[in-house]
Amino acid sequence: MTIRYPGMKPNLTAAEINRWNETADQALNGDIIAPKGDSLSSQGTWVWIKNTTGGTVSRFQTLALGSEVFTLDLDGSVDLIFTAVSADPDEQPCVLIDTIGDGELGRAIIHGLAYAITESGTGNFAEPAATNKLSPSSSGSIQLLTAATGAETLCAVLLGVGTEGGDTHYLYTLTSPMSGGSGTAEIRDMLDGSQVSASESVRDTLGQFDGLPTGARGICIAQGGDYFAIGPYVTGVRWNDPNLEYSKDGGSSHTNIDTAEDCS
């Protein structure tokens, strides 16, 4: 039998009401608690979430907060519950405290210290990946407190304490020509030259670099998980009498800067 309590949001299905009541009973009985020793709830802010990913998600996985399940009332009679969707670097990340079945309720850390499954890689920061795990990088919205490794691991992380987005610069080398507003490229770190990704789409939003050939190099910025070209760069200069020329592709081709004149 489904029991409906006063103040409960109308138009809920019997299954939704039962799930709500079961979760409340579990909380009252102490069945839903943070595991001993990891201080997940005491060192972070957790919220109730409703899993809408279409499958079961596990403790320590990373999802993105969606919209509120119920509109909050000023009198505090409605609990704050968010929908949780697959990880998205443009949305607020949350790390799960509980394993949650599809359509079920559970808890997630939204700010502060948490433990999260982190993919193999290098870097002191991370971004949520499509795998619903964290992907290490040299910048990101999440700070890694324990180092990522060459294998998937569990890392201590600080949510909301990452680098500023939108102004992180990277070096790119085109692996396909820039055409129609984008090209594929290898991405490397500006500081140490380490490879960030073997193949990423680099956008040419204004069409300024259309026609750059494979092998052309330049600088791009990362924003929201995408890379945007802000310019090719000169890789060499030569004197080809009577012309002063520069190259942007390692010397395969040259562009004239100026032509010398006989001033005698």
GUPA-450349 format. One line per 3 residues: number of its first residue (from 1); for each residue x negated, y, z negated of N, C-alpha, C. Coordinates in Angstrom, 1 decimal. Layout:
N
NUM = X Y Z X Y Z X Y Z ~ ...;
***
This chain:
264
1 = -0.8 -1.2 0.0 0.0 0.0 0.0 -0.9 1.2 0.0 ~ -0.5 2.2 0.8 -1.3 3.5 0.9 -0.7 4.5 -0.1 ~ -1.6 5.0 -1.0 -1.2 6.0 -2.0 -1.6 7.4 -1.5;
4 = -0.6 8.3 -1.5 -0.9 9.7 -1.1 -0.8 10.6 -2.3 ~ -1.9 11.3 -2.6 -2.0 12.2 -3.8 -1.5 13.6 -3.4 ~ -1.0 14.3 -4.5 -0.7 15.7 -4.3 -1.9 16.6 -3.8;
7 = -1.7 17.5 -2.9 -2.7 18.3 -2.4 -3.6 17.7 -1.3 ~ -3.3 16.4 -0.9 -4.0 15.8 0.2 -3.6 16.4 1.5 ~ -4.5 16.5 2.4 -4.2 17.1 3.7 -3.1 16.3 4.4;
10 = -2.1 16.9 5.0 -1.0 16.2 5.7 -1.5 15.6 7.0 ~ -0.7 14.7 7.5 -0.9 14.1 8.9 -2.1 13.1 8.9 ~ -2.6 12.7 7.8 -3.6 11.6 7.8 -3.0 10.3 8.0;
13 = -3.8 9.4 8.8 -3.3 8.1 9.0 -3.5 7.3 7.7 ~ -2.8 6.2 7.6 -2.9 5.3 6.4 -4.4 4.8 6.3 ~ -5.1 4.5 7.4 -6.4 4.1 7.3 -7.4 5.2 6.7;
16 = -7.1 6.4 7.1 -7.9 7.5 6.6 -7.7 7.7 5.2 ~ -6.4 7.7 4.7 -6.1 7.8 3.3 -6.8 6.7 2.5 ~ -6.7 5.5 3.0 -7.3 4.4 2.3 -8.8 4.5 2.1;
19 = -9.5 5.0 3.2 -10.9 5.2 3.2 -11.3 6.2 2.2 ~ -10.5 7.3 2.2 -10.7 8.4 1.2 -10.6 7.9 -0.2 ~ -9.5 7.1 -0.5 -9.3 6.6 -1.8 -10.4 5.6 -2.3;
22 = -10.8 4.8 -1.3 -11.8 3.8 -1.6 -13.1 4.5 -2.0 ~ -13.5 5.5 -1.2 -14.7 6.3 -1.5 -14.6 6.9 -2.9 ~ -13.5 7.5 -3.2 -13.3 8.2 -4.5 -13.4 7.1 -5.6;
25 = -12.9 5.9 -5.4 -13.0 4.9 -6.4 -14.4 4.5 -6.6 ~ -15.2 4.3 -5.5 -16.6 3.9 -5.6 -17.4 5.0 -6.4 ~ -17.1 6.3 -6.1 -17.8 7.3 -6.8 -17.5 7.3 -8.3;
28 = -16.2 7.1 -8.7 -15.8 7.0 -10.1 -16.4 5.8 -10.8 ~ -16.6 4.7 -10.0 -17.1 3.5 -10.6 -18.6 3.5 -10.7 ~ -19.3 4.5 -10.1 -20.7 4.6 -10.0 -21.3 3.8 -8.9;
31 = -20.5 3.3 -7.9 -21.1 2.5 -6.9 -21.8 3.3 -5.8 ~ -21.5 4.6 -5.7 -22.2 5.5 -4.8 -23.1 6.4 -5.6 ~ -24.4 6.0 -5.7 -25.4 6.8 -6.4 -26.7 6.8 -5.6;
34 = -27.5 7.8 -5.9 -28.8 7.9 -5.3 -29.7 6.8 -5.9 ~ -30.5 6.1 -5.2 -31.3 5.0 -5.7 -32.3 5.6 -6.7 ~ -32.6 4.8 -7.8 -33.5 5.3 -8.8 -34.9 5.5 -8.3;
37 = -35.5 6.6 -8.7 -36.9 6.8 -8.4 -37.1 7.8 -7.3 ~ -36.1 8.0 -6.4 -36.4 8.8 -5.2 -35.9 10.2 -5.4 ~ -35.1 10.5 -6.4 -34.6 11.8 -6.7 -34.0 12.5 -5.5;
40 = -33.3 11.8 -4.6 -32.7 12.4 -3.4 -31.7 13.4 -3.7 ~ -30.8 13.2 -4.7 -29.8 14.2 -4.9 -30.3 15.3 -5.8 ~ -31.2 15.0 -6.7 -31.7 16.0 -7.7 -32.6 17.0 -7.0;
43 = -33.3 16.7 -5.9 -34.2 17.6 -5.3 -33.7 18.1 -4.0 ~ -32.5 17.9 -3.7 -31.9 18.4 -2.4 -30.4 18.7 -2.6 ~ -29.8 19.3 -1.6 -28.4 19.6 -1.6 -27.7 18.5 -0.7;
46 = -26.8 17.8 -1.2 -26.1 16.8 -0.4 -24.6 17.1 -0.2 ~ -24.1 16.6 0.9 -22.7 16.9 1.2 -22.1 15.5 1.7 ~ -20.7 15.5 1.6 -20.0 14.3 2.2 -20.0 14.5 3.7;
49 = -20.2 13.4 4.4 -20.1 13.4 5.8 -19.2 12.3 6.3 ~ -18.6 12.4 7.4 -17.8 11.4 8.1 -18.5 11.0 9.3 ~ -18.9 9.7 9.4 -19.7 9.2 10.5 -18.8 9.1 11.8;
52 = -19.2 9.9 12.8 -18.4 9.9 14.1 -19.3 9.6 15.2 ~ -20.4 8.8 14.9 -21.4 8.5 16.0 -20.9 7.3 16.9 ~ -19.9 6.6 16.4 -19.5 5.4 17.1 -20.1 4.1 16.7;
55 = -20.9 4.2 15.7 -21.6 3.0 15.2 -22.0 3.2 13.7 ~ -22.5 2.1 13.1 -23.0 2.2 11.7 -24.4 2.9 11.7 ~ -24.6 3.8 10.8 -25.9 4.5 10.7 -26.4 4.1 9.3;
58 = -27.7 4.1 9.2 -28.4 3.6 8.0 -29.0 4.7 7.2 ~ -29.1 4.4 5.9 -29.8 5.3 5.0 -31.2 5.7 5.6 ~ -31.5 7.0 5.4 -32.8 7.5 5.9 -32.7 8.0 7.3;
61 = -31.7 7.6 8.1 -31.6 8.1 9.4 -31.2 9.6 9.4 ~ -31.5 10.3 10.6 -31.2 11.7 10.7 -30.0 11.9 11.7 ~ -29.0 12.6 11.3 -27.9 13.0 12.2 -27.8 14.5 12.2;
64 = -26.8 15.0 12.9 -26.5 16.5 12.9 -25.1 16.7 12.4 ~ -25.0 17.8 11.6 -23.7 18.2 11.1 -22.8 18.7 12.2 ~ -21.6 18.2 12.2 -20.6 18.8 13.1 -19.6 19.7 12.4;
67 = -18.4 19.7 12.7 -17.4 20.6 12.1 -16.9 20.0 10.8 ~ -16.2 20.9 10.0 -15.6 20.4 8.8 -14.4 19.5 9.1 ~ -14.3 18.5 8.3 -13.1 17.5 8.5 -11.8 18.2 8.1;
70 = -11.9 18.9 7.0 -10.7 19.6 6.5 -11.0 21.1 6.3 ~ -10.0 21.9 6.5 -10.2 23.3 6.3 -10.2 23.6 4.8 ~ -11.2 24.3 4.3 -11.3 24.5 2.8 -10.2 25.4 2.3;
73 = -9.7 25.2 1.1 -8.8 26.1 0.5 -9.5 26.9 -0.6 ~ -9.0 28.1 -0.8 -9.6 29.0 -1.8 -9.5 28.5 -3.2 ~ -8.5 27.7 -3.5 -8.4 27.2 -4.8 -9.3 26.0 -5.1;
76 = -10.1 25.6 -4.1 -11.0 24.5 -4.4 -10.4 23.1 -4.4 ~ -9.1 23.0 -3.9 -8.4 21.7 -3.9 -8.9 20.7 -2.8 ~ -9.6 21.2 -1.8 -10.0 20.4 -0.7 -11.5 20.3 -0.7;
79 = -12.0 19.0 -0.7 -13.5 18.8 -0.7 -14.1 19.1 0.7 ~ -15.3 19.6 0.6 -16.1 19.9 1.8 -16.6 18.6 2.4 ~ -16.2 18.2 3.6 -16.6 17.1 4.3 -16.9 17.5 5.7;
82 = -18.1 17.1 6.2 -18.5 17.4 7.6 -18.4 16.2 8.4 ~ -18.0 16.3 9.7 -18.3 15.2 10.6 -19.8 15.2 10.9 ~ -20.3 14.0 11.2 -21.7 13.8 11.5 -21.8 13.2 12.9;
85 = -22.6 13.8 13.7 -22.8 13.4 15.1 -24.2 13.0 15.3 ~ -24.5 12.4 16.5 -25.9 12.0 16.8 -26.8 13.2 16.7 ~ -28.1 12.9 16.4 -29.0 14.0 16.2 -29.2 14.9 17.4;
88 = -29.3 16.2 17.1 -29.4 17.2 18.1 -30.4 18.3 17.6 ~ -31.5 18.6 18.3 -32.4 19.6 17.7 -31.9 21.0 17.6 ~ -30.7 21.3 18.3 -30.1 22.6 18.2 -29.1 22.7 17.1;
91 = -28.9 21.6 16.3 -27.9 21.6 15.3 -28.5 21.4 13.9 ~ -27.8 21.7 12.8 -28.3 21.5 11.5 -28.5 20.0 11.2 ~ -29.8 19.6 10.9 -30.0 18.2 10.7 -29.6 17.8 9.3;
94 = -29.3 16.5 9.1 -29.0 16.0 7.7 -29.6 14.6 7.7 ~ -30.1 14.2 6.5 -30.7 12.9 6.3 -29.8 12.1 5.4 ~ -29.5 10.9 5.8 -28.5 10.1 5.1 -29.0 9.5 3.8;
97 = -28.2 9.6 2.8 -28.5 8.9 1.5 -27.9 7.5 1.6 ~ -26.8 7.3 2.2 -26.0 6.1 2.3 -26.0 5.5 3.7 ~ -25.9 4.1 3.7 -25.5 3.5 5.0 -24.0 3.7 5.2;
100 = -23.6 4.2 6.4 -22.2 4.6 6.6 -21.7 3.9 7.9 ~ -20.6 3.2 7.7 -20.0 2.6 8.9 -19.3 3.7 9.8 ~ -19.0 3.3 11.0 -18.3 4.3 11.9 -16.9 4.7 11.3;
103 = -16.7 6.0 11.2 -15.5 6.5 10.6 -15.4 6.5 9.1 ~ -16.5 6.0 8.5 -16.5 6.0 7.0 -17.2 7.3 6.4 ~ -17.0 7.5 5.1 -17.6 8.6 4.4 -18.8 8.2 3.7;
106 = -19.8 9.1 3.6 -21.0 8.9 2.9 -21.7 10.2 2.6 ~ -22.9 10.2 2.1 -23.6 11.4 1.7 -24.8 11.6 2.5 ~ -25.2 12.9 2.6 -26.4 13.2 3.4 -27.0 14.5 2.8;
109 = -28.4 14.5 2.8 -29.1 15.7 2.4 -29.1 16.7 3.5 ~ -28.8 18.0 3.2 -28.8 19.0 4.2 -29.9 20.1 4.0 ~ -30.5 20.1 2.8 -31.6 21.1 2.6 -32.4 20.6 1.4;
112 = -33.7 20.8 1.5 -34.6 20.4 0.5 -35.3 19.1 0.8 ~ -35.8 18.4 -0.3 -36.6 17.2 -0.1 -35.7 16.0 0.3 ~ -36.1 15.3 1.2 -35.5 14.0 1.7 -36.5 13.1 2.2;
115 = -36.1 11.8 2.4 -37.0 10.8 3.0 -36.3 10.4 4.3 ~ -37.1 10.4 5.4 -36.5 10.2 6.7 -37.3 9.3 7.5 ~ -36.7 8.4 8.3 -37.4 7.5 9.2 -38.0 8.4 10.3;
118 = -39.3 8.3 10.5 -40.0 9.2 11.5 -40.7 8.3 12.5 ~ -40.5 8.7 13.8 -41.1 7.9 14.9 -42.6 8.1 14.9 ~ -43.3 7.2 15.6 -44.8 7.3 15.7 -45.2 8.6 16.4;
121 = -46.3 9.2 16.0 -46.7 10.4 16.6 -47.7 11.2 15.6 ~ -48.0 12.4 16.0 -48.8 13.2 15.2 -48.2 14.6 15.0 ~ -48.6 15.3 14.0 -48.1 16.7 13.8 -47.6 16.8 12.4;
124 = -47.6 18.1 11.9 -47.1 18.4 10.6 -45.7 18.7 10.5 ~ -45.0 18.7 11.6 -43.6 19.1 11.7 -42.8 18.1 12.5 ~ -41.5 18.2 12.6 -40.7 17.2 13.3 -39.4 17.9 13.8;
127 = -38.8 17.3 14.8 -37.5 17.6 15.3 -36.6 16.3 15.3 ~ -35.3 16.4 15.1 -34.4 15.3 15.3 -34.5 14.8 16.8 ~ -34.6 13.5 17.0 -34.6 12.9 18.3 -33.3 12.2 18.6;
130 = -33.1 11.8 19.9 -31.9 11.2 20.3 -31.7 9.8 19.7 ~ -32.8 9.3 19.1 -32.8 8.0 18.4 -32.1 8.1 17.0 ~ -31.7 9.3 16.6 -31.3 9.5 15.3 -32.4 9.4 14.2;
133 = -33.6 9.6 14.7 -34.8 9.6 13.8 -35.6 10.9 14.1 ~ -36.6 11.1 13.3 -37.4 12.3 13.5 -38.5 12.0 14.4 ~ -38.9 13.1 15.2 -40.0 12.9 16.2 -41.0 14.0 15.8;
136 = -42.2 13.5 15.4 -43.3 14.4 14.9 -43.8 15.3 16.1 ~ -44.2 16.5 15.7 -44.8 17.4 16.7 -45.6 18.5 16.0 ~ -46.2 19.4 16.7 -47.0 20.4 16.1 -46.2 21.6 15.6;
139 = -44.9 21.6 16.0 -43.9 22.6 15.5 -42.6 21.9 15.4 ~ -41.7 22.6 14.7 -40.3 22.0 14.5 -39.6 22.6 13.4 ~ -38.3 22.3 13.2 -37.5 22.8 12.2 -37.6 22.1 10.9;
142 = -38.4 21.0 10.8 -38.5 20.1 9.6 -40.0 20.0 9.4 ~ -40.4 20.2 8.1 -41.8 20.0 7.7 -42.0 18.6 7.2 ~ -43.1 17.9 7.6 -43.4 16.6 7.1 -44.3 16.8 5.9;
145 = -43.9 16.2 4.8 -44.8 16.3 3.6 -45.7 15.1 3.5 ~ -45.4 14.0 4.2 -46.3 12.9 4.3 -46.6 12.7 5.8 ~ -47.8 12.3 6.1 -48.2 12.3 7.5 -47.5 11.2 8.3;
148 = -47.2 11.6 9.6 -46.7 10.6 10.5 -47.8 9.7 10.9 ~ -47.5 8.5 11.4 -48.6 7.6 11.8 -48.4 7.1 13.2 ~ -49.2 6.1 13.6 -49.0 5.5 15.0 -47.9 4.5 15.1;
151 = -47.1 4.4 14.0 -45.9 3.5 14.0 -44.8 4.2 13.3 ~ -43.6 3.7 13.5 -42.4 4.3 12.8 -42.6 4.1 11.3 ~ -42.3 5.1 10.6 -42.6 5.1 9.1 -41.6 5.9 8.4;
154 = -41.6 5.8 7.1 -40.7 6.7 6.2 -41.5 7.8 5.7 ~ -41.1 9.0 6.0 -41.8 10.2 5.5 -41.0 11.1 4.6 ~ -41.7 11.7 3.6 -41.0 12.7 2.8 -41.0 14.0 3.7;
157 = -39.8 14.7 3.7 -39.7 15.8 4.6 -39.0 17.0 3.8 ~ -39.2 18.2 4.3 -38.5 19.4 3.8 -37.6 19.9 4.9 ~ -36.3 19.8 4.7 -35.4 20.3 5.7 -35.3 21.8 5.6;
160 = -35.3 22.5 6.8 -35.2 23.9 6.9 -36.4 24.7 6.5 ~ -37.6 24.0 6.5 -38.8 24.7 6.1 -39.9 24.5 7.2 ~ -39.4 24.5 8.4 -40.3 24.3 9.6 -40.9 25.6 10.1;
163 = -41.5 25.5 11.3 -42.0 26.7 12.0 -40.9 27.4 12.7 ~ -41.1 28.7 13.0 -40.1 29.4 13.7 -39.9 28.9 15.1 ~ -38.7 28.8 15.6 -38.5 28.3 16.9 -38.6 29.4 18.0;
166 = -38.8 29.0 19.2 -38.7 29.9 20.3 -40.0 30.6 20.7 ~ -41.1 30.5 19.9 -42.3 31.2 20.2 -43.5 30.3 20.1 ~ -43.4 29.0 20.1 -44.5 28.1 20.1 -45.0 27.9 21.6;
169 = -46.2 28.2 21.8 -46.8 28.1 23.2 -47.5 26.7 23.4 ~ -47.3 26.2 24.6 -47.9 25.0 25.0 -48.6 25.1 26.4 ~ -49.6 24.3 26.7 -50.1 24.2 28.0 -49.4 23.2 28.9;
172 = -49.1 23.5 30.1 -48.5 22.4 31.0 -49.3 22.2 32.2 ~ -49.3 21.0 32.7 -49.9 20.7 34.0 -48.8 20.0 34.8 ~ -48.4 20.5 35.9 -47.3 20.0 36.7 -47.6 18.6 37.3;
175 = -46.7 17.7 37.1 -46.9 16.4 37.7 -45.9 16.2 38.9 ~ -45.1 17.2 39.1 -44.3 17.3 40.3 -44.2 18.8 40.6 ~ -44.0 19.2 41.9 -43.9 20.6 42.2 -42.8 21.3 41.5;
178 = -42.9 22.6 41.2 -41.9 23.4 40.7 -40.9 23.8 41.8 ~ -39.7 23.3 41.7 -38.7 23.5 42.8 -37.3 23.5 42.2 ~ -36.5 24.4 42.7 -35.1 24.5 42.2 -34.9 24.8 40.8;
181 = -35.9 25.5 40.2 -35.7 25.9 38.8 -36.4 25.1 37.8 ~ -37.1 24.0 38.2 -37.8 23.2 37.2 -38.8 22.3 37.9 ~ -39.7 21.7 37.1 -40.6 20.7 37.5 -41.0 19.9 36.3;
184 = -41.6 18.7 36.6 -42.0 17.8 35.5 -43.5 18.1 35.2 ~ -43.9 18.0 34.0 -45.3 18.4 33.6 -45.7 17.6 32.4 ~ -47.0 17.5 32.3 -47.7 17.0 31.0 -47.8 18.2 30.1;
187 = -47.5 18.0 28.8 -47.5 19.1 27.8 -48.6 18.8 26.8 ~ -49.4 19.9 26.6 -50.5 19.7 25.6 -50.5 20.9 24.6 ~ -51.0 20.6 23.4 -51.1 21.6 22.4 -52.0 22.7 22.7;
190 = -51.7 24.0 22.4 -52.5 25.1 22.7 -53.8 25.1 21.8 ~ -53.7 24.6 20.6 -54.8 24.7 19.7 -55.9 23.7 19.9 ~ -55.5 22.5 20.0 -56.5 21.4 20.2 -56.5 20.6 21.5;
193 = -55.6 21.0 22.4 -55.5 20.3 23.6 -54.9 18.9 23.6 ~ -54.5 18.4 22.4 -53.9 17.1 22.3 -52.6 17.0 23.1 ~ -52.3 15.8 23.6 -51.1 15.6 24.4 -49.9 15.6 23.5;
196 = -48.9 16.4 23.8 -47.7 16.4 23.1 -46.7 15.5 23.8 ~ -46.7 15.5 25.2 -45.8 14.6 25.9 -46.4 14.4 27.3 ~ -46.3 13.1 27.8 -46.8 12.8 29.1 -46.0 13.4 30.2;
199 = -44.7 13.5 30.0 -43.8 14.0 31.0 -42.6 14.7 30.4 ~ -42.4 16.0 30.7 -41.3 16.8 30.3 -40.8 17.7 31.4 ~ -39.6 18.0 31.4 -39.1 19.0 32.4 -39.4 20.4 31.9;
202 = -40.1 21.2 32.7 -40.4 22.6 32.4 -39.5 23.4 33.3 ~ -38.7 24.3 32.7 -37.8 25.1 33.4 -38.4 26.4 33.9 ~ -38.0 26.8 35.1 -38.4 28.1 35.7 -37.2 28.9 35.8;
205 = -36.7 29.5 34.7 -35.4 30.1 34.6 -35.2 31.2 35.7 ~ -36.2 32.0 35.9 -36.0 33.2 36.8 -36.5 32.9 38.3 ~ -37.0 31.7 38.5 -37.5 31.3 39.8 -38.8 32.0 40.2;
208 = -39.5 32.4 39.3 -40.8 33.2 39.6 -41.9 32.2 40.0 ~ -41.8 31.0 39.6 -42.9 30.1 39.9 -42.5 29.0 40.9 ~ -41.5 29.2 41.6 -41.0 28.2 42.6 -42.1 28.0 43.6;
211 = -42.4 26.7 43.9 -43.4 26.4 44.9 -44.8 26.0 44.3 ~ -44.9 26.2 43.0 -46.2 25.8 42.3 -46.4 24.3 42.6 ~ -47.6 23.9 43.1 -47.8 22.5 43.4 -48.1 21.6 42.3;
214 = -48.0 20.3 42.5 -48.5 19.3 41.5 -49.9 19.7 41.1 ~ -50.2 19.6 39.8 -51.6 20.0 39.4 -51.7 21.4 38.9 ~ -50.8 22.3 39.3 -50.8 23.7 38.8 -50.6 23.7 37.3;
217 = -51.3 24.5 36.6 -51.3 24.6 35.2 -50.8 26.0 34.7 ~ -50.3 26.0 33.5 -49.7 27.3 33.0 -49.3 27.2 31.5 ~ -48.6 28.2 31.1 -48.2 28.3 29.7 -46.7 28.2 29.6;
220 = -46.2 27.5 28.6 -44.7 27.5 28.4 -44.4 27.6 27.0 ~ -43.2 27.9 26.6 -42.7 28.0 25.3 -41.7 26.9 25.0 ~ -41.6 26.4 23.8 -40.6 25.4 23.5 -39.5 26.1 22.7;
223 = -38.2 25.8 23.1 -37.1 26.3 22.4 -35.9 25.3 22.5 ~ -35.4 24.9 21.3 -34.3 24.0 21.3 -34.6 22.6 22.0 ~ -35.8 22.2 22.0 -36.2 20.9 22.6 -36.5 21.0 24.1;
226 = -36.4 22.2 24.7 -36.7 22.4 26.1 -38.0 23.2 26.2 ~ -38.6 23.1 27.4 -39.8 23.9 27.7 -39.5 24.9 28.8 ~ -40.0 26.1 28.7 -39.7 27.2 29.6 -41.0 27.8 30.1;
229 = -41.3 27.8 31.4 -42.5 28.3 31.9 -42.5 29.8 31.8 ~ -43.6 30.4 31.3 -43.7 31.9 31.2 -44.9 32.3 32.1 ~ -45.6 31.4 32.7 -46.6 31.8 33.7 -47.6 30.7 34.0;
232 = -48.1 30.7 35.2 -49.3 29.9 35.5 -50.5 30.7 35.0 ~ -51.6 30.0 34.9 -52.8 30.8 34.5 -54.0 30.5 35.4 ~ -54.9 31.5 35.5 -56.0 31.4 36.4 -57.0 30.4 35.9;
235 = -57.4 29.4 36.7 -58.4 28.4 36.3 -59.8 28.7 36.9 ~ -59.9 29.7 37.8 -61.2 30.0 38.4 -61.1 31.2 39.3 ~ -62.3 31.9 39.4 -62.4 33.0 40.3 -63.7 32.8 41.2;
238 = -63.6 33.2 42.4 -64.8 33.1 43.3 -64.9 34.3 44.2 ~ -66.1 34.5 44.7 -66.4 35.5 45.7 -66.5 34.8 47.1 ~ -65.6 35.0 47.9 -65.6 34.4 49.3 -65.6 35.6 50.3;
241 = -66.9 36.0 50.5 -67.1 37.3 51.2 -66.3 37.4 52.4 ~ -65.5 38.5 52.5 -65.5 39.7 51.7 -64.4 39.7 50.6 ~ -63.9 38.6 50.3 -62.7 38.5 49.4 -63.1 38.1 48.0;
244 = -62.4 38.7 47.0 -62.4 38.2 45.6 -61.1 37.4 45.4 ~ -61.3 36.1 45.1 -60.1 35.2 45.0 -60.0 34.5 43.7 ~ -58.8 34.1 43.4 -58.6 33.3 42.1 -57.8 32.1 42.5;
247 = -57.9 31.1 41.6 -57.2 29.8 41.7 -56.4 29.5 40.5 ~ -55.3 28.9 40.7 -54.4 28.5 39.6 -54.3 27.0 39.5 ~ -55.0 26.3 40.4 -54.9 24.8 40.4 -56.2 24.1 40.4;
250 = -57.2 24.7 39.7 -58.5 24.1 39.6 -59.4 24.1 40.8 ~ -59.1 25.0 41.7 -59.9 25.2 42.9 -59.4 24.6 44.2 ~ -58.2 24.0 44.1 -57.6 23.3 45.3 -57.2 24.4 46.3;
253 = -56.7 25.5 45.8 -56.3 26.6 46.7 -56.6 27.9 46.0 ~ -56.8 29.0 46.8 -57.1 30.3 46.2 -56.2 31.4 46.8 ~ -56.1 32.4 46.0 -55.3 33.6 46.4 -56.2 34.8 46.3;
256 = -56.0 35.7 47.3 -56.9 36.9 47.4 -56.5 37.9 46.3 ~ -57.5 38.4 45.6 -57.3 39.5 44.7 -57.5 40.9 45.4 ~ -58.7 40.9 46.1 -59.0 42.2 46.8 -60.0 41.9 47.8;
259 = -60.2 42.8 48.8 -61.1 42.6 49.9 -62.1 43.8 49.8 ~ -63.4 43.4 49.9 -64.4 44.5 49.8 -64.4 45.3 51.1 ~ -64.8 46.5 51.0 -64.9 47.4 52.1 -66.3 48.0 52.2;
262 = -66.7 48.2 53.5 -68.0 48.8 53.7 -67.9 50.3 53.4 ~ -68.7 50.7 52.4 -68.6 52.1 52.0 -69.8 52.9 52.5 ~ -70.6 52.3 53.4 -71.8 53.0 54.0 -71.4 54.1 54.9;
***
